Amino acid sequence: MGESSDFKETIRKLAERSRHAQRHALTEEATKTSVILPLIQVLGFDIFDLNEVVPEFVADVGTKKGEKVDFALKIDGKIAMLLEAKSVERNLGEAQHNQLYRYFSTTDARLAILTNGREAWFFSDTGAPNVLDRKPFFIFDLQKEDTVQVQELCKFRRDAFDPDIIPDTAAALKFRRDAVHFLKRQIDTPEDDFMRFLIKQIHDGSATRSAIEQFRPTIQAALDQIVRDRIEERLGVSFAEKAPEAIRASAAATTDAGDGIVTTEEEIEAFRIVPVHALENEGVERIARRQNRDFSRYCLTIQDKVYDNLPKRRLALYVIREAVLRGAKPHEVCEEKWRWLIVAGEHDSQASFLSAAAYDRDSESSDAASERFFTGDDELLQIEGKTFALSSAWAGRQTETQVARIIDRFNLDDVSFLTGQK
């Protein structure tokens, strides 16, 4: 089913309801009335027909008697979906939804939905038949009105619902989402394994640590160029190395107009960046930020081990990691809470950590946030039953001062660094 203008308007109204509920709905029942029942209507079900929508659905499972799922959604007399509702204030990553797992295996349901009126998490059994996955294959943001998400949501409307293809649809969405998140991480901060793979394709020598750091700026620039080229092809925009002459002349004319206002070089540069931001495209914004990327390199010595040609963010990572490994508390080393992504449990692999982080919404642990942290197997820190990942957002002149302060504050006498080439 395509997106009609009426359906787009329905989604817009649903987004308005969700935003209003976030401010005013204080209970789960208020959330159900204001947002979740309209969401069920968006999915094409008649909320006043018990042949389609069964509230407080009960299905005894084993020794569990009398437990209820908030809604069972039926098609042709058979349960097609189960829906569990939470308060709009509740973080879905913390929400208990054991009923969905138990009932999914004992009913004909092919889909389970967990929602708080802000997001709707869609689950299926892509891992094993009749066993509900622990991780959603699709997350619909009710407030975002995202065109791609709306197109995906249409696949689960009552008039388009096909139980035979739901597992394949869910698996395809899941694998595509995972691939997108992986590639986004590589474009933003290429991981060492990804770097080694690329280096082997373009370089005859070994992909040593030194080679990885030597090729990192080149590969990051190449990844940026791929994104830039795709944007130019799809949107018809052009990223010139210098501002067009008309803009440069206009900026020069206003540099000193005799009225005491002086336009700085940074402001002149903004004339070139403004059209980029106007596109509101994540890939465009990433390129705009990187046009002034800091390519400073450092030589770091920890005891007798030397790390050469390190970018600024890895200089910070290695020094902070060393301080923590020697007994310092993560929040003592970096007091800003946003510097750390923390999840419960000690996870020794990136896959395990990111899977756990997907549920811990309170710690900026959505997939988008995870892309901005060091989450490699050898970059994670396991401390007192928790796993810490450090932010990769380190740039600017203050980073050197911060790193030097950490070395001094925590008495890392055998740790030092020198500024290398840029």
Phi, psi and omega per residue, in radians:
M1 nan 2.285 -3.134
G2 -1.445 -3.105 -3.131
E3 -1.694 1.815 3.041
S4 -1.404 2.885 3.107
S5 -1.113 -0.600 3.113
D6 -1.127 -0.705 -3.121
F7 -1.198 -0.682 3.088
K8 -1.065 -0.693 3.109
E9 -1.157 -0.650 3.092
T10 -1.099 -0.736 3.113
I11 -1.130 -0.695 3.125
R12 -1.079 -0.760 3.127
K13 -1.155 -0.645 3.093
L14 -1.105 -0.707 3.099
A15 -1.086 -0.710 3.101
E16 -1.106 -0.745 3.108
R17 -1.050 -0.747 -3.117
S18 -1.106 -0.785 3.135
R19 -1.124 -0.676 3.112
H20 -1.172 -0.728 3.134
A21 -1.113 -0.634 3.139
Q22 -1.058 -0.515 3.137
R23 -1.544 -0.503 -2.935
H24 -2.153 -0.402 -3.112
A25 -1.393 2.019 -3.019
L26 -1.785 -0.171 -3.095
T27 -2.298 2.929 3.096
E28 -1.134 -0.682 -3.139
E29 -1.132 -0.681 3.097
A30 -1.126 -0.656 3.104
T31 -1.131 -0.738 3.122
K32 -1.029 -0.849 -3.061
T33 -1.159 -0.757 -2.995
S34 -1.441 -0.529 -3.029
V35 -2.237 -0.790 -2.946
I36 -1.274 -0.706 3.042
L37 -1.079 -0.750 3.028
P38 -1.071 -0.591 3.083
L39 -1.109 -0.731 3.114
I40 -1.088 -0.652 3.067
Q41 -1.133 -0.679 3.091
V42 -1.041 -0.598 3.121
L43 -1.330 -0.017 3.012
G44 1.661 0.236 -3.117
F45 -1.777 2.559 3.084
D46 -1.514 1.884 -3.038
I47 -1.242 -0.162 3.127
F48 -1.744 0.035 -3.107
D49 -1.932 1.981 -3.119
L50 -1.201 -0.228 3.038
N51 -1.331 -0.227 3.133
E52 -2.023 -0.698 -3.084
V53 -2.201 2.033 3.137
V54 -1.934 1.871 3.102
P55 -1.349 2.688 3.099
E56 0.898 0.892 -3.095
F57 -1.211 2.277 -3.123
V58 -2.025 2.294 3.039
A59 -2.575 1.770 -3.087
D60 -1.067 2.345 -3.126
V61 -2.192 1.985 3.122
G62 0.981 -2.211 -3.138
T63 -1.456 -0.141 3.131
K64 -1.414 1.969 -3.100
K65 -2.051 2.391 2.996
G66 1.398 0.049 3.087
E67 -1.304 2.628 -3.015
K68 -2.239 2.562 2.914
V69 -1.796 2.458 -3.003
D70 -0.995 -0.766 -3.124
F71 -2.535 2.421 2.914
A72 -1.978 2.237 -3.105
L73 -1.846 2.179 -3.021
K74 -1.922 2.566 3.001
I75 -2.302 2.161 -3.111
D76 0.940 0.708 3.053
G77 1.427 -0.105 -3.138
K78 -1.910 2.525 3.115
I79 -1.227 2.108 -3.132
A80 -1.786 -0.607 -3.091
M81 -2.473 2.603 2.979
L82 -2.008 2.427 -3.112
L83 -2.270 2.191 3.094
E84 -1.948 2.219 -3.072
A85 -1.822 2.530 3.047
K86 -2.272 2.847 3.104
S87 -1.094 2.592 -3.138
V88 -1.072 -0.377 3.126
E89 -1.455 -0.187 -3.035
R90 -1.462 2.340 3.024
N91 -1.382 2.140 -3.077
L92 -1.098 -0.479 3.118
G93 -1.119 -0.427 3.139
E94 -1.730 -0.186 -3.001
A95 -1.244 2.431 3.036
Q96 -1.519 2.238 3.125
H97 -2.442 0.853 -3.116
N98 -1.131 -0.507 3.134
Q99 -1.040 -0.680 3.133
L100 -1.043 -0.755 -3.120
Y101 -1.145 -0.742 -3.091
R102 -1.228 -0.800 -3.056
Y103 -1.284 -0.492 -3.100
F104 -1.021 -0.673 -3.074
S105 -1.406 -0.196 -3.086
T106 -1.969 0.064 3.106
T107 -2.162 3.129 3.096
D108 -1.493 0.071 -3.056
A109 -1.045 2.383 3.072
R110 -1.896 -0.089 -3.061
L111 -2.511 2.476 3.055
A112 -2.254 2.381 -3.084
I113 -2.146 2.274 3.028
L114 -2.024 2.177 -3.070
T115 -2.512 2.573 3.034
N116 -2.035 0.236 -3.133
G117 1.488 -0.177 3.038
R118 -1.850 -0.697 3.080
E119 -2.295 2.667 2.993
A120 -2.165 2.062 3.137
W121 -1.687 2.201 -3.107
F122 -1.817 2.234 -3.131
F123 -2.108 2.673 2.987
S124 -2.605 -2.824 -3.094
D125 -2.026 1.053 -3.118
T126 -1.299 -0.372 -3.095
G127 -1.481 -0.852 -3.133
A128 -2.551 2.471 -3.105
P129 -1.001 2.317 3.080
N130 1.136 0.228 3.062
V131 -2.060 1.975 -3.062
L132 -1.132 2.310 3.107
D133 -1.082 2.620 3.092
R134 -1.420 -0.249 -3.087
K135 -2.124 2.355 -3.132
P136 -1.164 2.534 3.092
F137 -1.565 -0.263 -3.106
F138 -2.657 2.339 3.094
I139 -2.107 2.100 3.128
F140 -1.788 2.104 3.105
D141 -1.552 1.923 -3.053
L142 -1.173 -0.363 -3.052
Q143 -1.703 -0.150 -2.976
K144 -1.530 -0.516 -3.084
E145 0.958 0.738 -3.122
D146 -1.377 2.238 -3.054
T147 -1.045 -0.771 -3.124
V148 -1.141 -0.747 3.126
Q149 -1.106 -0.684 3.133
V150 -1.125 -0.693 3.094
Q151 -1.073 -0.701 3.112
E152 -1.196 -0.679 -3.138
L153 -1.064 -0.614 -3.139
C154 -0.996 -0.492 -3.115
K155 -1.166 -0.332 -3.069
F156 -1.895 0.221 3.036
R157 -1.273 2.688 -3.051
R158 -0.958 -0.757 -3.059
D159 -1.316 -0.177 3.124
A160 -1.992 -0.005 -3.001
F161 -1.270 2.195 3.094
D162 -2.260 1.816 -3.064
P163 -1.052 -0.433 -3.099
D164 -1.277 -0.454 -3.097
I165 -1.856 -0.037 -3.142
I166 -1.001 -0.812 3.130
P167 -1.018 -0.730 3.138
D168 -1.189 -0.716 3.108
T169 -1.083 -0.774 -3.141
A170 -1.107 -0.763 -3.128
A171 -1.113 -0.724 3.140
A172 -1.109 -0.750 3.111
L173 -1.115 -0.728 -3.125
K174 -1.104 -0.842 -3.108
F175 -1.175 -0.654 3.102
R176 -1.136 -0.751 3.124
R177 -1.063 -0.801 -3.135
D178 -1.101 -0.691 3.129
A179 -1.145 -0.732 3.118
V180 -1.075 -0.792 -3.130
H181 -1.121 -0.684 3.122
F182 -1.118 -0.828 -3.102
L183 -1.182 -0.598 3.071
K184 -1.087 -0.729 3.120
R185 -1.090 -0.695 -3.116
Q186 -1.200 -0.672 3.119
I187 -1.146 -0.685 -3.109
D188 -1.357 -0.860 3.140
T189 -2.518 1.588 -3.102
P190 -0.993 2.235 3.108
E191 -1.347 2.780 -3.044
D192 -1.062 -0.728 -3.135
D193 -1.095 -0.681 3.099
F194 -1.157 -0.715 3.104
M195 -1.076 -0.775 -3.135
R196 -1.049 -0.741 3.138
F197 -1.047 -0.826 -3.109
L198 -1.184 -0.695 -3.122
I199 -1.071 -0.680 3.132
K200 -1.121 -0.435 3.141
Q201 -1.409 -0.403 -3.007
I202 -2.127 -0.060 -3.025
H203 -2.383 2.353 -3.099
D204 -1.368 -0.410 -3.102
G205 -1.399 -3.104 3.138
S206 -1.349 2.614 3.124
A207 -1.538 1.188 -3.141
T208 -1.327 2.991 3.091
R209 -1.009 -0.725 3.133
S210 -1.122 -0.704 3.136
A211 -1.160 -0.678 3.137
I212 -1.046 -0.839 -3.116
E213 -1.227 -0.539 3.107
Q214 -1.181 -0.688 -3.091
F215 -1.512 -0.230 -3.014
R216 -0.973 -0.869 3.133
P217 -1.061 -0.669 -3.132
T218 -1.141 -0.777 -3.118
I219 -1.207 -0.688 3.090
Q220 -1.087 -0.698 3.102
A221 -1.135 -0.661 3.123
A222 -1.154 -0.721 3.107
L223 -1.107 -0.716 3.083
D224 -1.058 -0.711 -3.109
Q225 -1.130 -0.654 3.111
I226 -1.071 -0.813 3.125
V227 -1.104 -0.761 -3.133
R228 -1.060 -0.778 -3.119
D229 -1.121 -0.694 3.136
R230 -1.143 -0.691 3.137
I231 -1.142 -0.751 3.133
E232 -1.081 -0.681 -3.128
E233 -1.213 -0.755 -3.028
R234 -1.405 -0.647 -3.027
L235 -1.857 -0.179 3.122
G236 1.258 0.467 3.079
V237 -1.787 2.836 -3.133
S238 -2.289 2.338 3.112
F239 -1.804 1.600 3.121
A240 -1.335 2.623 3.122
E241 -1.184 -0.515 3.134
K242 -2.202 2.747 -3.140
A243 -1.165 2.559 3.074
P244 -0.972 2.621 -3.072
E245 -1.019 -0.659 -3.119
A246 -1.086 -0.719 3.135
I247 -1.212 -0.739 -3.139
R248 -1.095 -0.691 3.137
A249 -1.175 -0.704 3.124
S250 -1.107 -0.743 3.140
A251 -1.137 -0.715 -3.129
A252 -1.118 -0.634 -3.117
A253 -1.146 -0.454 -3.104
T254 -1.746 0.038 -3.094
T255 -1.053 -0.743 3.107
D256 -2.583 1.633 -3.062
A257 -1.615 0.159 3.109
G258 1.442 0.107 -3.131
D259 -1.839 0.225 3.110
G260 1.539 -0.086 -3.141
I261 -1.705 2.178 -3.122
V262 -2.006 2.221 3.092
T263 -1.545 2.150 -3.112
T264 -1.399 2.922 3.085
E265 -1.064 -0.638 3.132
E266 -1.101 -0.670 -3.139
E267 -1.224 -0.651 3.073
I268 -1.078 -0.726 3.106
E269 -1.068 -0.552 -3.133
A270 -1.101 -0.516 3.094
F271 -1.005 -0.579 -3.124
R272 -1.394 -0.552 -3.059
I273 -1.445 -0.515 -3.060
V274 -0.916 -0.852 -3.139
P275 -1.040 -0.536 3.133
V276 -1.143 -0.829 -3.137
H277 -1.142 -0.509 -3.114
A278 -1.121 -0.382 3.141
L279 -1.309 -0.338 3.130
E280 0.888 0.831 -3.134
N281 -2.049 2.260 -3.058
E282 -1.029 -0.726 -3.138
G283 -1.136 -0.671 3.126
V284 -1.124 -0.783 -3.120
E285 -1.089 -0.661 -3.138
R286 -1.098 -0.727 3.123
I287 -1.148 -0.742 -3.138
A288 -1.024 -0.723 3.124
R289 -1.144 -0.599 -3.037
R290 -1.448 -0.174 3.138
Q291 -1.104 -0.389 3.077
N292 -2.028 0.587 -3.111
R293 -1.010 2.453 3.101
D294 -1.494 1.981 -3.112
F295 -1.794 0.426 3.097
S296 -1.032 2.535 3.140
R297 -2.249 2.623 -3.030
Y298 -2.370 2.677 3.011
C299 -1.919 2.019 -3.076
L300 -1.925 2.344 3.083
T301 -2.061 2.157 3.040
I302 -2.123 1.925 -2.996
Q303 0.985 -2.061 -3.121
D304 -1.767 0.060 -3.082
K305 -1.677 2.337 -3.092
V306 -2.002 2.250 3.048
Y307 -1.939 1.956 -3.042
D308 -1.754 2.646 3.008
N309 1.061 0.703 -3.128
L310 -1.440 2.381 2.961
P311 -1.266 2.906 -3.012
K312 -1.040 -0.718 -3.072
R313 -1.163 -0.573 3.129
R314 -1.392 -0.475 2.998
L315 -1.037 -0.845 3.119
A316 -1.083 -0.775 -3.130
L317 -1.015 -0.877 -3.036
Y318 -1.156 -0.681 -3.124
V319 -1.239 -0.777 -3.137
I320 -1.141 -0.722 3.113
R321 -1.063 -0.729 -3.138
E322 -1.111 -0.729 3.120
A323 -1.082 -0.735 -3.134
V324 -1.197 -0.729 3.133
L325 -1.098 -0.407 3.125
R326 -1.613 0.164 2.999
G327 2.011 -0.152 3.133
A328 -1.282 2.545 3.089
K329 -1.355 2.431 -3.116
P330 -0.893 -0.747 -3.091
H331 -1.389 -0.157 2.977
E332 -1.400 -0.634 -3.133
V333 -1.286 -0.806 3.079
C334 -2.185 1.865 -3.043
E335 -1.347 -0.397 3.135
E336 -1.223 2.129 -3.073
K337 -1.067 -0.570 -3.083
W338 -1.205 -0.209 3.139
R339 -1.274 -0.253 -3.037
W340 -2.143 2.422 2.943
L341 -1.906 2.097 -3.001
I342 -2.152 2.317 3.024
V343 -2.300 2.689 3.128
A344 -1.237 2.602 3.136
G345 1.594 2.702 3.135
E346 -1.758 1.871 -3.070
H347 -1.866 2.181 -3.083
D348 -1.811 0.150 3.090
S349 -2.373 2.654 3.141
Q350 -1.072 -0.735 -3.106
A351 -1.063 -0.797 3.141
S352 -1.129 -0.745 -3.112
F353 -1.119 -0.839 -3.101
L354 -1.168 -0.593 3.076
S355 -1.112 -0.752 3.109
A356 -1.195 -0.653 -3.117
A357 -1.135 -0.491 -3.128
A358 -1.094 -0.397 -3.133
Y359 -1.652 -0.344 -3.004
D360 -1.626 1.277 -2.994
R361 -1.221 -0.337 -3.117
D362 -1.251 -0.326 -3.024
S363 -1.848 0.630 -3.107
E364 0.919 0.718 -2.962
S365 -1.865 0.421 2.987
S366 -1.151 2.918 -3.110
D367 -1.026 -0.656 -3.140
A368 -1.085 -0.725 3.140
A369 -1.193 -0.633 -3.111
S370 -1.080 -0.468 -3.137
E371 -1.155 -0.323 -3.039
R372 -1.813 0.374 3.120
F373 -2.261 2.717 3.046
F374 -1.336 1.913 -3.062
T375 -2.168 0.289 3.075
G376 -1.137 2.747 -3.104
D377 -0.934 -0.669 -3.089
D378 -1.621 0.147 -3.111
E379 -1.917 -0.273 -3.121
L380 -1.364 2.629 3.130
L381 -2.099 2.155 3.129
Q382 -1.814 2.019 -3.048
I383 -2.451 2.150 3.007
E384 0.851 0.866 3.053
G385 1.381 0.168 3.106
K386 -2.270 2.784 3.073
T387 -2.095 2.285 -3.068
F388 -1.968 2.393 2.997
A389 -2.158 2.308 -3.087
L390 -1.512 2.499 3.078
S391 -1.053 2.509 3.074
S392 -1.690 0.136 -3.120
A393 -1.522 1.376 3.107
W394 -2.195 2.048 3.118
A395 -2.777 2.975 3.100
G396 1.530 2.934 -3.065
R397 -1.182 -0.451 -3.069
Q398 -1.202 -0.360 -3.115
T399 -1.042 -0.786 3.120
E400 -1.029 -0.749 3.130
T401 -1.112 -0.736 3.130
Q402 -1.105 -0.768 -3.137
V403 -1.119 -0.766 3.114
A404 -1.084 -0.673 3.130
R405 -1.145 -0.672 3.111
I406 -1.131 -0.757 3.113
I407 -1.037 -0.733 -3.116
D408 -1.280 -0.775 -3.049
R409 -1.126 -0.654 -3.068
F410 -1.808 0.325 3.014
N411 0.930 0.819 3.086
L412 -1.520 1.238 -3.006
D413 -1.135 -0.440 -3.117
D414 -1.733 0.361 3.092
V415 -2.083 2.272 3.116
S416 -2.669 2.815 3.104
F417 -2.541 2.664 3.097
L418 -2.187 2.540 3.091
T419 -1.373 2.280 3.139
G420 -1.786 -2.549 -3.094
Q421 -1.383 2.882 3.027
K422 -2.077 nan nan
